[in-house]
Amino acid sequence: MTPGELRDFCLSFNAAEEDFPFSPEVSVFKVRGKMFALSWLDARPLKVNLKCDPEDAVRLRGEYEGLIAPGYHMNKRHWNTVTVDGGLPDRLVRELIEDSYDLVVAGLPRAERLRLDRP
């Protein structure tokens, strides 16, 4: 997955937006103001921080040691840093991004979630 493909995929979700609250080099992808992905798109190797269920986070770190690690500068219980161009299948990376988005949406107030369901 290239940086452009990562960016495009993150922005493909309903109400997803890109923001730069930390610096112009750090893309933060949000839904309704809540972050679901963070990446330095120019960094090599390309990595992305993603929200993750705590049990899944630990399992993934063990299963993909060296490619999925505790979230860099994040709550390590709920966030993983995923090396996107380090050998993980693109399909898995896409699933992890979608899971992160879904976790954030699930935590939104009901009224916000309902607005997302409208066309």
C-alpha positions in Angstrom: 0.0 0.0 0.0 1.4 3.4 -1.0 0.9 6.6 1.0 -1.6 7.8 -1.5 -3.6 4.5 -1.3 -3.5 4.7 2.5 -4.8 8.3 2.5 -7.5 7.5 -0.1 -8.7 4.5 1.8 -8.9 6.4 5.1 -10.9 9.1 3.4 -13.3 6.6 1.7 -15.3 6.1 4.9 -18.5 8.0 5.6 -17.8 11.5 7.0 -14.0 10.8 7.2 -11.8 13.9 7.2 -8.0 14.6 7.1 -6.7 17.1 9.7 -3.2 18.3 10.7 -3.5 19.3 14.4 0.0 18.3 15.3 2.1 19.4 12.3 1.8 19.6 8.5 3.6 16.3 8.2 1.2 14.3 10.4 -2.1 13.3 8.7 -4.9 12.6 11.3 -8.0 11.0 9.9 -11.1 11.6 11.9 -14.8 10.8 11.8 -17.1 13.4 13.5 -14.0 15.0 15.2 -12.7 11.7 16.6 -9.4 10.2 15.4 -9.3 6.7 13.9 -5.9 6.9 12.1 -2.7 8.9 12.3 0.2 8.7 9.9 3.4 10.4 8.7 2.7 9.7 5.1 6.2 10.7 4.0 8.0 8.5 6.5 9.8 5.3 5.4 8.8 2.7 6.4 5.2 3.9 6.1 3.3 3.4 9.4 -0.2 4.2 10.6 -1.5 4.3 14.2 -4.9 2.6 14.5 -7.4 2.1 17.3 -7.9 -1.5 18.2 -9.8 -3.6 20.7 -7.4 -4.3 23.5 -7.5 -8.1 23.2 -7.1 -8.0 19.5 -4.2 -5.5 19.9 -2.2 -7.9 22.0 -3.0 -10.9 19.7 -2.0 -8.9 16.5 1.3 -7.8 18.1 2.2 -11.4 18.8 1.1 -12.7 15.5 2.8 -10.0 13.4 5.8 -9.2 15.6 7.9 -6.4 14.2 5.1 -5.2 11.9 2.4 -4.4 14.5 3.5 -2.8 17.7 2.0 -0.8 20.6 0.8 2.6 19.4 3.7 5.1 19.2 2.8 8.1 21.4 -0.7 6.7 22.0 -2.5 4.7 24.7 -0.8 1.4 24.1 -3.8 -0.6 25.3 -6.1 0.8 22.6 -3.8 1.7 19.7 -1.3 -0.2 17.5 1.3 1.1 15.1 1.1 -0.8 11.9 3.9 -0.9 9.4 2.0 -0.6 6.1 4.8 -1.3 3.6 6.6 -3.9 5.7 5.1 -7.2 4.4 1.6 -7.2 5.8 -1.1 -8.1 3.2 -2.9 -5.0 1.9 -6.2 -6.8 2.7 -5.2 -7.0 6.4 -4.2 -3.4 6.6 -7.5 -2.4 5.1 -9.4 -4.5 7.6 -7.4 -3.0 10.5 -8.2 0.6 9.2 -11.9 -0.3 8.9 -11.9 -1.9 12.4 -10.4 1.3 13.8 -13.0 3.5 12.0 -15.8 1.2 13.3 -14.6 1.3 16.9 -14.5 5.1 16.8 -18.0 5.2 15.3 -19.3 2.8 17.9 -18.1 5.2 20.6 -19.9 8.2 19.1 -23.2 9.5 20.6 -26.2 7.8 19.2 -27.3 11.0 17.4 -23.9 11.2 15.6 -24.1 7.6 14.6 -27.6 8.1 13.1 -26.3 11.0 11.1 -23.7 8.8 9.6 -26.3 6.3 8.4 -28.2 8.9 6.4 -27.3 9.2 2.7 
